[in-house]
Amino acid sequence: MAVIETSATKKSVVRRADYEMTDRDRMERLLEEATHGYLGVAGPDGWPRVVPLNFVTLQGKLYFHGATEGEKMAFLTADDRVTFVVVEDFSLVPSYFNDPRLACPATQYYKAVDIRGRARIVSDLDEKAGALQALMEKLQPEGGHAPIAAGDPLYRKSLQTTAVVAIEIERMTAKFKFGQNLPASKRESVAGQLAARGCPIDHRTVEQMRSTGRGSKDDQT
């Protein structure tokens, strides 16, 4: 079972506690909706590698697929420790929303989930087929293909020649940054300016700002 670390645990891995997200449902929703993430592996030469991948979560595990040979598979065979990061971008917030001259307040709002776990190369054909079918349902929800099943002759060769990797999740943390560090009145001012700018992503950002924390109470009256 994955551990969700928070600021209440022995040592928080999220420096800014006001951005920390501990709601497991919201973390899992991001994993369900995101089409890709970034796999971090340790190279034998000591240099880390980061690889963008499509993925799916299924029964508490994270799955991705690829070629049976190559650098990535060699690294995973040598060292099964991995990280996996998923990020969803939201609005760019210009500095002048907060200060008429200072550049420092410029920022971007986002959601991010950070996973640490162990990679396992899947050999069971039923598990491989289940993971690949779940990935198809995620990336091609309209269907239009024969369901992937281990016993279907249509997929026998593909299942044997395609590598599927499962990440057994050991720790999952999340950071949702939507101006929670701002005093409540300033945060609402930023939300109002985003709404007035009117881009589709700005409307989504405002919704997230109003559902993710309420900002500081320092200047609430």
C-alpha positions as CSV (number, residue, x, y, z in Angstrom):
1,M,0.0,0.0,0.0
2,A,1.4,3.4,-0.9
3,V,2.3,5.8,1.8
4,I,1.1,9.4,1.3
5,E,3.6,11.6,3.1
6,T,2.3,14.9,4.6
7,S,3.7,17.7,6.8
8,A,2.4,15.6,9.7
9,T,4.7,12.7,9.0
10,K,8.2,12.4,10.4
11,K,9.7,14.4,7.6
12,S,7.7,16.2,4.9
13,V,9.1,16.1,1.4
14,V,7.1,19.2,0.3
15,R,8.9,22.3,1.5
16,R,5.9,24.6,1.3
17,A,3.3,23.1,3.5
18,D,0.7,25.6,2.2
19,Y,1.0,24.0,-1.3
20,E,0.9,20.4,0.0
21,M,-2.1,18.3,-1.2
22,T,-3.0,15.4,1.0
23,D,-6.4,14.5,-0.5
24,R,-5.8,11.1,-2.0
25,D,-8.9,11.4,-4.2
26,R,-7.6,14.6,-5.8
27,M,-4.2,13.1,-6.3
28,E,-5.6,10.0,-8.0
29,R,-7.9,12.1,-10.1
30,L,-4.9,13.9,-11.6
31,L,-3.2,10.5,-12.3
32,E,-6.4,9.3,-14.0
33,E,-6.8,12.4,-16.2
34,A,-3.2,13.0,-17.2
35,T,-2.1,11.3,-20.4
36,H,1.6,11.3,-19.7
37,G,4.2,11.7,-17.0
38,Y,8.0,11.6,-16.5
39,L,9.9,8.5,-15.4
40,G,13.1,9.1,-13.5
41,V,15.7,6.2,-13.4
42,A,19.3,5.9,-12.2
43,G,21.8,5.3,-14.9
44,P,24.8,3.0,-14.3
45,D,27.2,6.0,-15.0
46,G,25.6,7.9,-12.1
47,W,23.7,10.3,-14.3
48,P,19.9,10.3,-13.8
49,R,17.6,9.8,-16.8
50,V,14.1,11.3,-17.2
51,V,11.8,9.8,-19.9
52,P,8.3,11.1,-20.8
53,L,5.8,8.2,-21.0
54,N,2.1,7.5,-21.4
55,F,0.8,5.6,-18.4
56,V,-2.2,4.3,-16.6
57,T,-3.0,3.5,-13.0
58,L,-4.7,0.2,-12.2
59,Q,-5.4,-1.5,-8.9
60,G,-3.0,0.7,-7.0
61,K,-0.1,0.4,-9.5
62,L,1.2,2.5,-12.3
63,Y,1.9,0.9,-15.7
64,F,3.6,1.9,-18.9
65,H,4.8,0.0,-21.9
66,G,7.7,0.1,-24.4
67,A,10.2,-2.0,-26.2
68,T,11.6,-5.1,-24.6
69,E,15.2,-3.9,-25.2
70,G,16.9,-0.5,-24.9
71,E,18.5,1.8,-22.5
72,K,15.4,2.3,-20.3
73,M,14.8,-1.5,-19.8
74,A,18.5,-2.0,-19.1
75,F,18.5,0.6,-16.4
76,L,15.3,-0.8,-14.8
77,T,16.8,-4.3,-14.8
78,A,20.0,-3.0,-13.1
79,D,18.2,-0.8,-10.5
80,D,14.4,-1.0,-9.9
81,R,14.2,2.3,-7.9
82,V,12.2,4.9,-9.8
83,T,10.4,8.1,-9.5
84,F,7.4,9.2,-11.6
85,V,6.1,12.8,-11.8
86,V,2.9,14.0,-13.3
87,V,2.2,17.7,-13.8
88,E,-0.8,19.6,-15.0
89,D,-0.1,23.2,-16.0
90,F,-2.5,26.0,-15.2
91,S,-2.4,29.8,-15.7
92,L,0.8,31.9,-16.0
93,V,0.3,34.7,-13.5
94,P,2.1,37.9,-14.6
95,S,4.0,39.9,-12.0
96,Y,1.9,43.0,-12.4
97,F,-1.2,41.1,-11.1
98,N,0.5,41.5,-7.7
99,D,2.9,44.4,-8.0
100,P,3.2,47.3,-10.6
101,R,7.0,47.2,-10.9
102,L,8.5,44.1,-9.2
103,A,9.2,41.1,-11.4
104,C,9.4,38.6,-8.5
105,P,5.7,37.8,-8.2
106,A,5.5,36.3,-11.7
107,T,4.6,32.6,-11.3
108,Q,2.6,29.7,-12.7
109,Y,-0.1,27.7,-11.0
110,Y,-0.1,23.9,-11.4
111,K,-0.8,20.5,-9.9
112,A,2.0,17.9,-9.5
113,V,2.1,14.4,-8.1
114,D,5.4,12.8,-7.2
115,I,5.7,9.0,-6.9
116,R,8.5,6.9,-5.6
117,G,8.5,3.1,-6.1
118,R,10.0,0.0,-7.5
119,A,9.7,-1.0,-11.1
120,R,8.8,-4.6,-12.0
121,I,8.9,-6.0,-15.6
122,V,5.5,-7.8,-16.0
123,S,5.8,-11.3,-17.3
124,D,2.2,-12.6,-16.6
125,L,0.3,-12.2,-19.9
126,D,-3.1,-11.6,-18.2
127,E,-1.6,-8.7,-16.2
128,K,0.1,-7.3,-19.4
129,A,-3.1,-7.5,-21.3
130,G,-5.1,-5.9,-18.5
131,A,-2.6,-3.0,-18.2
132,L,-2.6,-2.4,-22.0
133,Q,-6.4,-2.6,-22.2
134,A,-6.6,0.0,-19.4
135,L,-4.2,2.2,-21.2
136,M,-6.2,2.0,-24.4
137,E,-9.4,2.9,-22.5
138,K,-7.6,5.9,-21.1
139,L,-6.1,7.2,-24.3
140,Q,-8.8,6.0,-26.8
141,P,-12.0,6.0,-24.7
142,E,-14.2,5.9,-27.9
143,G,-13.1,2.3,-28.5
144,G,-12.7,1.2,-32.1
145,H,-10.5,-1.8,-31.4
146,A,-10.9,-5.4,-30.3
147,P,-10.4,-5.6,-26.5
148,I,-6.9,-6.7,-25.5
149,A,-7.0,-10.2,-23.9
150,A,-4.3,-12.7,-23.2
151,G,-6.2,-15.5,-24.9
152,D,-7.0,-13.6,-28.1
153,P,-4.8,-14.8,-31.0
154,L,-5.0,-11.3,-32.4
155,Y,-2.7,-10.1,-29.6
156,R,-0.6,-13.2,-28.9
157,K,2.5,-11.9,-30.7
158,S,2.1,-8.3,-29.5
159,L,1.9,-9.4,-25.8
160,Q,5.1,-11.4,-26.2
161,T,7.1,-8.7,-27.9
162,T,5.8,-5.7,-25.9
163,A,7.3,-4.8,-22.5
164,V,5.0,-3.7,-19.8
165,V,6.4,-2.3,-16.5
166,A,4.5,-2.0,-13.3
167,I,5.6,0.6,-10.6
168,E,4.8,-0.6,-7.2
169,I,4.1,2.7,-5.4
170,E,5.9,3.1,-2.1
171,R,5.4,6.9,-1.6
172,M,3.2,9.5,-3.2
173,T,3.2,13.2,-2.5
174,A,1.5,16.1,-4.2
175,K,1.9,19.9,-4.6
176,F,-1.1,21.9,-5.9
177,K,0.0,25.6,-6.3
178,F,-2.9,28.0,-6.6
179,G,-1.8,31.0,-4.6
180,Q,-2.5,29.5,-1.1
181,N,0.4,31.5,0.2
182,L,-1.2,34.9,-0.6
183,P,-3.4,36.9,1.8
184,A,-7.0,36.2,1.1
185,S,-7.8,39.6,-0.4
186,K,-4.8,39.5,-2.7
187,R,-5.6,35.9,-3.8
188,E,-9.1,37.0,-4.7
189,S,-7.7,39.9,-6.6
190,V,-5.5,37.6,-8.7
191,A,-8.5,35.3,-9.3
192,G,-10.5,38.3,-10.4
193,Q,-7.8,39.4,-12.9
194,L,-7.5,35.9,-14.3
195,A,-11.3,35.8,-14.8
196,A,-11.2,39.1,-16.5
197,R,-8.4,38.0,-18.8
198,G,-10.8,35.3,-19.8
199,C,-8.7,32.5,-21.4
200,P,-10.2,29.0,-21.0
201,I,-7.3,28.0,-18.8
202,D,-7.8,31.1,-16.6
203,H,-11.4,30.0,-15.9
204,R,-10.1,26.6,-14.9
205,T,-7.5,28.1,-12.7
206,V,-10.0,30.3,-10.9
207,E,-12.1,27.2,-10.2
208,Q,-9.0,25.5,-8.7
209,M,-8.1,28.5,-6.7
210,R,-11.5,28.5,-5.1
211,S,-11.5,24.8,-4.4
212,T,-7.9,24.5,-3.2
213,G,-7.4,26.3,0.1
214,R,-8.5,29.8,1.0
215,G,-5.3,31.7,1.4
216,S,-4.0,33.5,4.5
217,K,-6.5,35.0,7.0
218,D,-4.0,37.9,7.8
219,D,-6.0,40.6,6.1
220,Q,-9.5,39.1,6.2
221,T,-12.0,41.5,7.8
